[in-house]
Amino acid sequence: MRTLDLRGRDLSRAELLDLVPRAAVDIGTAVERVRPLVDAVRVNGEAALREQGRDFDGVEHHALRVPAERIEASLESCPPETRDALEQLIAKLRRASAAQVPAEQVTVFGNGATVRQRWQPVSRVGLYAPGGKAAYPSSVIMNAVAAQAAGVPSLALASPAQRENDGAPHESVLWAAALAGVTEVYAIGGAGAIAAFAYGVPEIGLDPVDVVTGPGNVFVAAAKRAVNGIVGIDAEAGTTEILIIADETANPAFVAADLISQAEHDEAAASVLVTDSAVLAERVSTELASRVPGARWAERIGVALAGQQSGVILVDDLLTAARVSNAYGPEHLEIQTRDDDAVLEHIEDAGAIFLGSYTPVSLGDYLAGSNHVLPTGGTARFASGLGAHSFLRPQQIITYDRASLADTVAPLGALAEAEGLPAHGDAVAIRFAPDTDSSGEH
């Protein structure tokens, strides 16, 4: 991992934004590459999906919609310990997601004047589960359970067809769907799946959705951008990233293991250590040199750790470490210091925050009860992770009676006149005209 030494430098936020490690990802270029794929699905539907399945997944003549009985039957191949773990994840996530649903609020301004705010779920959601380098049943759970907690009545799941599974999605994706109660599953992947969600494919019974969520590669992210506005999206999620703030009290073996855990996802994954201890940085480097060669995905991890998106950042103190982290806006932030809560006080921008040596990001990926679909690429500075709230829309319901409306006639008329919209004022005043009664009769 390369080292960026910021000690002795008083850097502005703008300078930090320029200096922090980033993957070189050009979503704009990717959008131009996927746009023909999206348009093909919009125009040609099933035929385009089959062509893309052949070209990108190497699968032909398969059922694009997975039969419900096939989904349920998949559980026969699920190892008991895996099923138990998935069921634990579902139970924890249901509780945590339910806590994210706001209660209805009513504001009373006077007798007969109220504004009621309710949180209404969208009607239909498309959930995407990747199936390239790896399949992620946990991501299926994260998306489906959050939507269910919000009260979404209709869910559809798409995941790439697998040659090794007779053209169905990866078996573990089917396990997760079955356990989460998702019965509408499609063996389609990539940009085509996102387009299918946005525009619908009547030939296979796929109705358009209102919101598309779920992780994927840069082309899935680009397809989301291409259809954003036709449907809502959760985020243009990119490859995973972890930033660890640690001081000399941190265990270097723990820090190294956590950096490796995210680097094994993808060659473009970002692993960043920010520390005020050069000694810790050296010890972590030694641990990495020892552990990476023996990892199952050693080559992939090595590429990720050596990439421009990863590195060790040396700072003068933990306050500066927090400033660096806020500029980075990490998807996953770990804090392993002498006083984690004190550091947390200075953290503003992060997708999810893991406090202490015994709260690794891996816990959040699987069994913490939190959602692991999180903003990447610095978007945590203005976006949040997936939750029940991602599928809810606040709606205001306004109720005034005659007496409470009467109190607004003069001030509302003044505002309407100031904005050059007198008919707005007239629409209120007419209700109190001498020749008009409450029934509208003259």
Number of C-alpha atoms within 10 A of each C-alpha: 20 15 14 15 14 18 13 9 9 11 14 10 13 9 11 18 18 11 15 19 21 21 17 11 13 10 18 11 11 17 21 14 15 22 19 13 19 27 17 20 27 19 12 11 21 20 14 19 25 21 17 23 25 15 11 13 20 13 21 17 10 17 16 24 17 19 15 13 10 13 24 17 14 17 19 9 11 16 9 11 9 12 17 12 14 21 16 16 21 24 14 15 24 21 14 20 23 18 14 15 20 15 10 11 12 14 11 12 11 11 11 13 17 18 16 15 18 17 18 16 21 20 15 20 28 30 27 29 28 25 22 17 8 10 18 17 21 23 23 27 29 28 29 30 28 26 29 21 22 24 18 20 12 16 20 22 28 30 25 28 28 22 15 11 10 14 22 27 28 25 19 20 27 27 25 27 24 20 17 19 16 22 21 19 27 23 23 31 28 30 28 32 29 30 31 27 28 29 22 20 21 12 10 13 11 20 17 20 23 19 22 27 26 26 25 22 16 20 22 28 24 28 26 29 21 22 20 17 12 15 21 20 22 22 23 24 23 24 22 23 28 23 27 27 24 27 24 16 13 20 16 22 16 16 26 24 17 19 27 25 17 22 27 23 19 18 18 26 26 30 30 27 24 27 27 22 19 16 13 19 24 13 16 23 18 14 17 21 14 12 15 20 13 9 15 10 15 16 13 18 26 20 18 26 26 16 21 17 21 28 23 23 24 21 22 16 14 20 17 20 26 23 19 24 27 22 24 26 28 30 30 26 25 25 25 26 22 14 13 17 13 12 18 15 10 16 19 15 24 28 25 22 21 20 19 17 17 10 15 24 23 14 14 18 18 22 19 18 20 22 26 26 26 26 29 26 21 21 21 23 19 11 17 21 21 24 29 26 23 22 29 20 14 13 13 14 11 12 13 15 11 13 12 16 17 14 11 14 18 13 11 18 20 15 14 16 14 10 10 10 13 15 12 15 19 15 12 17 17 14 18 15 11 8 10 12 12 9 7 9 7 9
